[in-house]
Amino acid sequence: MTSPKRSRAWLPALTLAAFLVAFSATHLPPGNVPTAVSLNDKLMHALTYLVLALLTRLSLRRPKPSATSSDTIVSVLIVMMYALFDEATQPIVGRTFELGDVAADACGAFVGVTVACLLLRGARL
């Protein structure tokens, strides 16, 4: 039988990959952004950061249940620091910093950590 620690060993690598994909997608020059997905820009931000926060929270899970609160706060801080970095570096490729994007990122991040906490309560990952 696989140990719980070993079964979640892939989570940090998956989380890092998700951050790299998000960074690559948001740093394409304005004319090179794919339009295959026709979702509202803010909805795309919220969904992206929901996934990033969910994966980050699950990756930080420690065996002790008392770590839940601190892991959740650290997860939100990591994801929101990344959101600010992401927006601040977009002008390098001709895109703009938008506070509305950061707000959408925050909404997605809070939903993501909430979903992660609910999953951790009901399942052994």
Steps between C-alpha positions, in 0.01 A plus 500: 500500500625850416573727794307832517825696482612317188159530333519882514866527405400613150302803625792747530621417146148540362463829688826636360397393150167683540680820606734473200212449257312796652811722477561400139139565403487844662830614351415456135503828307146640447477389136606142579235412759300197382126555467395134495337542841244777497451562870486840663850623595415534871339155505817354347705672772272367775505144363877502455562621854242259639709215357831654615370552855341155515822330393714720725282425804501127432879506449557668836294249695686373801403186689393692811142632481602807703703624202184552298452866587861605445523299176190675371636846579838417348327367187302820451812711560704301246233521235428871556871589497523315171193687370666834574829385345311374194318829446810711574710318239243504217602849375831342394313326216267791419209406723357711782476470878131487598369511856184331376709199403654488848150517653386210279815310597420554869144373456625188326770446763253515788264258328793269423625478858142454621451206263836356608405526867170325433680224311752458781225468757325224311784310334845373579736639236 
